[in-house]
Amino acid sequence: MPSSRHLIGELESANLLGRGGAAFPVGRKWRAVAERASGRAVVLANGAEGEPLSLKDRTLMATRPHLVIDGALLAAEAVGAPDIIIYVGAKHRAAEAAIRGALAERSNQLRSRVRMMSAPDGYVAGEESAAVHFINAGDARPTTTPPRPFERGVDGRPTLVQNVESLAMAAQIARGIDANTGLVTVSGAVRKPGLQEIDLGWTFSDVAAAAGGLARPVQAVLLGGYFGAWAPVDEVWALPIAAPSLRARGFTLGCGVVHALSEDACGVDATARIMAYLASQSARQCGPCLFGLHAIGECVRRLAARSPQASDLDRLSRWSGQLAGRGACKHPDGAAGLLGSALSVFADDFAAHQQRRCLRRSTSHPASLQPVAAVA
């Protein structure tokens, strides 16, 4: 197993990308903290997982808790962190119990350097500055940056906030195992929805095959969850799922979510429900998020219900381009990106709904199609 500092170079050579949503290079993130730490850093293992369509982090913690802890310990050694915090979503009871049990089994080794924190419910609670703010002040809202957590985080110390799957993959690389696999939650119009371990060289058709194949013909795929984007199925079906190939086409796998929307499902209805959820998850600290997302959610709701105001579709087209970059955090940006993709992919459906018609036969939507393999 490589030395702690050498491991940073191994991660950089392996080009391990973060699995929490942003796909930031893990080795570069560790190095940035190590260069500032002077032996006083903090490692925050992020298992909040507030994305409604993702199961990967809670399942990983529930079934492989020691692998997550191994990764956190390696990260702590590499960046110079005497303290580790494992931040687990409050609803993920099996994950919390497994982590606590694994820590108890290693109590002599850890010597109280690891503690657990329950992440409150809420979509933004897993954002890295929100996690740090909750630990520091009991308020899981994103904070204005800079400084970023790697500069000044928990207790004002340089803090490495790393998704638990990223830490588990770092532990695998330290053991000489490559990083060309990943966890993906597949849902929607597939025969076996749930969590899949995939090769990152696979295409989306390979992912669907691993999930038992398509249960119904599919029109679009939601990539990356509620902060991701809709994509026409024909555009991504043969596309490799690796981050570089997705990025070249303007997509991201985000937190590892693939949702297949059947041909008879209404994309306007699906988008309305996502936008309503994102509006309900506002951090309530700026106008674009609190009022802008609410207005957008109401507009899409009226369209989905086929009772729009005369200018609703024009409003949405305008607002989708105005919202990004105006909020106190990135929550409005993610919502705007999702909305913009929907207006493009489901353009005909939105136009029909503006005329009080629907082109589809079903109102199936992601929120009602949770994967069957969930771990509590």
C-alpha positions in Angstrom: 0.0 0.0 0.0 1.5 3.4 -0.9 2.5 5.9 1.7 -0.1 8.5 2.6 1.5 11.4 0.6 2.3 9.1 -2.3 -1.3 8.1 -2.4 -2.2 11.6 -3.5 0.0 11.1 -6.6 -1.6 7.7 -7.2 -5.1 9.3 -7.1 -4.0 11.9 -9.6 -2.4 9.3 -11.9 -5.6 7.2 -11.7 -7.6 10.4 -12.6 -10.2 9.5 -9.9 -13.1 11.9 -10.1 -15.4 12.7 -7.2 -18.6 10.7 -7.1 -20.7 13.3 -5.2 -21.9 15.3 -8.2 -19.3 17.8 -9.3 -16.7 15.1 -10.6 -13.8 17.2 -9.2 -10.5 15.4 -9.4 -10.0 13.7 -6.0 -6.2 13.8 -5.9 -6.2 17.6 -6.7 -8.7 18.2 -3.9 -6.6 16.2 -1.4 -3.4 18.0 -2.4 -5.0 21.4 -2.0 -5.9 20.6 1.6 -2.6 19.0 2.4 -0.7 22.1 1.2 -2.7 24.2 3.7 -3.1 21.8 6.6 0.1 21.9 8.7 -1.3 18.9 10.6 -4.6 20.5 11.6 -7.0 19.6 8.8 -10.3 17.9 9.1 -11.8 15.1 6.9 -15.5 15.2 6.4 -16.9 12.0 4.8 -20.1 13.2 3.1 -22.9 10.6 3.2 -25.8 13.0 3.4 -27.2 11.9 0.0 -30.3 14.1 -0.3 -30.9 13.3 -4.0 -34.3 11.6 -4.3 -33.3 9.2 -7.0 -29.9 8.1 -5.6 -29.3 5.0 -3.4 -25.6 4.6 -3.8 -24.1 6.3 -0.8 -26.5 4.9 1.8 -26.2 1.4 0.3 -22.4 1.6 0.3 -22.3 2.7 3.9 -24.8 0.1 5.0 -23.0 -2.8 3.2 -19.3 -1.8 3.1 -18.8 0.5 6.1 -15.2 -0.5 6.7 -14.3 0.4 3.1 -15.6 3.9 3.7 -13.7 4.2 7.0 -10.5 2.9 5.3 -10.8 5.7 2.8 -11.4 8.3 5.4 -8.4 7.2 7.4 -6.2 7.2 4.3 -7.4 10.7 3.4 -6.7 11.9 7.0 -3.1 10.6 6.8 -2.6 12.1 3.4 -3.8 15.6 4.2 -2.6 15.8 7.8 -6.0 15.6 9.6 -6.2 14.4 13.2 -10.0 14.5 13.1 -12.5 12.7 10.9 -16.3 13.4 10.8 -18.6 11.0 9.0 -21.8 12.9 8.0 -24.7 10.5 7.4 -28.2 11.4 6.2 -30.6 11.2 9.2 -33.0 9.0 7.2 -30.4 6.5 6.3 -30.8 4.4 9.4 -29.2 1.2 8.1 -26.2 3.2 6.9 -25.8 4.9 10.3 -26.1 1.6 12.2 -23.5 0.0 10.0 -21.0 2.8 10.3 -21.4 3.0 14.1 -20.9 -0.8 14.3 -17.8 -0.7 12.2 -16.4 2.2 14.3 -17.0 0.2 17.5 -15.1 -2.8 16.0 -12.1 -0.5 15.4 -12.3 1.6 18.6 -8.7 0.7 19.6 -7.4 1.8 16.2 -9.3 5.0 15.9 -8.8 6.3 19.5 -11.8 8.7 19.3 -10.5 10.5 16.3 -13.7 9.7 14.3 -17.1 11.1 15.1 -20.5 10.8 13.4 -22.9 13.6 12.6 -26.5 13.1 11.3 -27.2 15.3 8.3 -30.6 16.9 8.5 -33.2 16.3 5.8 -32.9 18.6 2.9 -31.6 18.6 -0.6 -28.9 21.3 0.1 -27.7 19.7 3.4 -25.1 17.7 1.5 -23.5 20.7 -0.3 -20.0 21.0 1.1 -20.3 24.4 2.6 -23.8 23.6 4.0 -22.3 20.5 5.7 -19.5 22.6 7.2 -21.9 25.3 8.3 -24.1 22.6 10.0 -21.2 21.2 11.9 -20.0 24.7 13.0 -23.3 26.4 13.6 -26.2 23.8 13.4 -27.5 25.3 10.2 -27.3 23.2 7.1 -27.4 26.1 4.6 -24.7 26.8 2.0 -22.6 29.8 2.9 -21.2 32.5 0.7 -17.8 31.6 -0.7 -14.8 32.2 -0.7 -13.3 30.9 1.4 -14.0 27.3 0.4 -14.0 24.5 3.0 -10.5 23.4 1.8 -9.3 26.8 2.9 -11.3 27.3 6.1 -14.0 24.8 7.1 -14.8 23.0 10.3 -13.6 25.1 13.3 -11.9 27.4 10.8 -9.5 24.6 9.8 -8.7 23.3 6.2 -11.4 20.7 5.6 -11.5 17.9 3.0 -15.2 17.3 2.2 -15.3 14.1 0.2 -18.2 11.9 -0.9 -18.2 8.5 0.7 -18.0 6.6 -2.6 -15.0 8.7 -3.5 -13.3 7.7 -0.3 -14.2 4.0 -0.9 -12.6 4.2 -4.4 -9.5 5.8 -2.9 -9.2 2.9 -0.5 -9.5 0.5 -3.5 -6.8 2.4 -5.4 -4.5 2.2 -2.4 -4.9 -1.6 -2.6 -3.9 -1.7 -6.3 -7.5 -1.9 -7.7 -8.3 0.4 -10.6 -11.0 3.1 -10.4 -12.8 2.3 -13.6 -16.0 1.2 -11.9 -18.8 3.1 -10.2 -22.1 2.9 -8.5 -25.2 4.0 -10.5 -28.8 4.1 -9.4 -31.0 3.1 -12.3 -34.8 3.8 -12.2 -37.8 4.4 -14.4 -38.7 2.2 -17.4 -36.3 -0.7 -16.7 -37.1 -4.2 -15.6 -34.9 -4.2 -12.5 -34.5 -0.7 -11.1 -32.0 -0.3 -8.3 -28.3 0.0 -7.7 -25.8 -1.2 -10.2 -22.0 -1.4 -10.1 -20.9 -0.6 -13.6 -17.7 -0.2 -15.7 -17.3 3.4 -16.6 -16.5 2.4 -20.2 -20.1 1.1 -20.5 -22.7 2.8 -22.7 -26.1 3.7 -21.5 -27.5 0.7 -23.4 -25.1 -1.5 -21.3 -26.4 0.1 -18.1 -30.0 -0.6 -19.2 -29.1 -4.2 -20.0 -27.6 -4.6 -16.5 -30.9 -3.4 -15.1 -32.8 -6.1 -16.9 -33.4 -4.2 -20.1 -36.1 -1.7 -20.9 -39.6 -2.5 -19.6 -41.1 0.0 -22.1 -39.9 2.1 -25.0 -38.0 5.2 -23.7 -38.0 8.8 -25.0 -35.5 10.5 -22.7 -33.1 9.8 -19.9 -32.6 12.0 -16.8 -28.8 12.0 -16.1 -27.4 13.1 -12.7 -30.6 13.4 -10.8 -32.6 16.5 -10.0 -29.5 18.7 -10.5 -28.8 16.9 -13.8 -30.3 17.2 -17.2 -32.8 15.5 -19.5 -31.3 14.0 -22.7 -33.0 12.4 -25.7 -32.5 8.7 -25.5 -31.2 8.5 -29.1 -28.5 11.0 -28.2 -27.1 9.1 -25.3 -27.9 5.5 -25.9 -24.5 4.5 -27.4 -22.6 7.2 -25.4 -20.0 5.9 -22.9 -20.9 6.8 -19.3 -17.4 8.0 -18.5 -17.2 11.7 -17.4 -15.1 12.9 -20.3 -17.4 11.6 -23.0 -20.5 13.0 -21.1 -18.8 16.4 -20.6 -18.0 16.6 -24.3 -21.8 16.4 -25.0 -22.8 18.8 -22.2 -23.9 16.1 -19.7 -22.8 14.8 -16.4 -23.6 11.7 -14.4 -23.7 13.8 -11.3 -24.3 11.7 -8.2 -24.8 8.6 -10.4 -28.4 8.7 -11.4 -29.9 7.3 -14.6 -33.7 7.6 -14.9 -35.4 6.3 -18.1 -38.6 8.1 -19.0 -41.0 5.9 -21.0 -42.5 7.2 -24.3 -46.0 7.4 -22.9 -44.9 9.4 -19.8 -45.3 13.2 -19.9 -42.0 15.1 -19.7 -43.8 18.3 -18.7 -45.4 16.5 -15.7 -42.1 14.9 -14.7 -40.4 18.2 -14.9 -43.1 20.0 -12.9 -42.8 17.6 -10.0 -39.0 18.0 -10.0 -39.2 21.8 -10.1 -41.8 21.8 -7.3 -39.4 19.7 -5.2 -36.5 21.9 -5.9 -38.5 25.0 -5.0 -39.5 23.4 -1.7 -35.8 22.8 -0.9 -34.8 26.5 -1.1 -32.2 27.5 1.4 -34.4 30.6 1.9 -31.4 33.0 1.9 -31.8 34.9 -1.4 -34.6 36.1 -3.7 -33.7 34.1 -6.8 -34.0 30.9 -4.9 -36.9 31.7 -2.6 -39.1 33.6 -5.0 -37.6 32.7 -8.4 -37.9 28.9 -8.0 -41.3 29.2 -6.5 -42.5 31.3 -9.5 -41.0 28.8 -11.9 -42.5 25.8 -10.1 -45.9 27.4 -10.2 -45.5 28.1 -13.9 -44.5 24.6 -14.8 -47.3 23.2 -12.6 -49.9 25.2 -14.5 -48.5 24.0 -17.8 -48.5 20.4 -16.5 -52.1 20.7 -15.4 -53.0 22.1 -18.9 -54.3 25.3 -17.3 -51.5 27.8 -18.2 -51.6 31.5 -18.3 -51.2 33.0 -21.8 -47.5 33.8 -21.4 -46.3 30.9 -19.2 -44.1 29.2 -21.8 -42.5 32.4 -22.8 -41.9 33.2 -19.1 -40.2 29.8 -18.6 -37.9 30.3 -21.6 -36.9 33.7 -20.3 -36.5 32.7 -16.7 -34.4 29.6 -17.5 -31.7 31.9 -18.9 -31.9 34.5 -16.1 -31.7 32.4 -13.0 -28.3 30.9 -13.1 -25.5 32.7 -11.3 -27.8 35.0 -9.3 -28.3 33.0 -6.2 -26.3 32.9 -2.9 -25.5 29.3 -3.6 -25.7 26.9 -6.6 -29.3 25.7 -5.9 -30.9 28.0 -8.4 -28.2 27.1 -11.0 -29.0 23.4 -10.8 -32.7 24.1 -11.1 -32.2 26.3 -14.1 -30.1 23.7 -15.8 -32.7 21.0 -15.3 -35.4 23.3 -16.6 -33.4 24.4 -19.6 -32.8 20.8 -20.6 -36.6 20.0 -20.2 -37.6 22.9 -22.4 -35.3 21.6 -25.1 -35.9 17.9 -24.9 -39.7 18.2 -24.4 -40.2 21.2 -26.6 -43.2 19.7 -28.4 -44.8 18.6 -25.2 -44.5 22.1 -23.6 -45.9 23.7 -26.7 -48.9 21.3 -26.6 -49.5 22.0 -22.9 -49.5 25.7 -23.6 -52.4 24.9 -25.9 -54.0 22.8 -23.1 -53.2 19.5 -24.7 -51.0 16.5 -23.7 -49.2 14.3 -26.3 -48.7 11.5 -23.8 -50.9 8.9 -22.1 -49.3 8.7 -18.7 -48.2 11.0 -15.9 -45.4 8.7 -14.6 -42.6 10.7 -13.0 -39.3 10.2 -11.2 -40.6 10.9 -7.7 -43.1 7.9 -8.0 -40.5 5.5 -9.5 -38.1 5.1 -6.6 -35.7 2.1 -7.1 -36.8 -1.1 -5.4 -33.4 -1.9 -3.8 -33.4 1.0 -1.3 -31.7 0.5 2.0 -33.4 2.4 4.9 
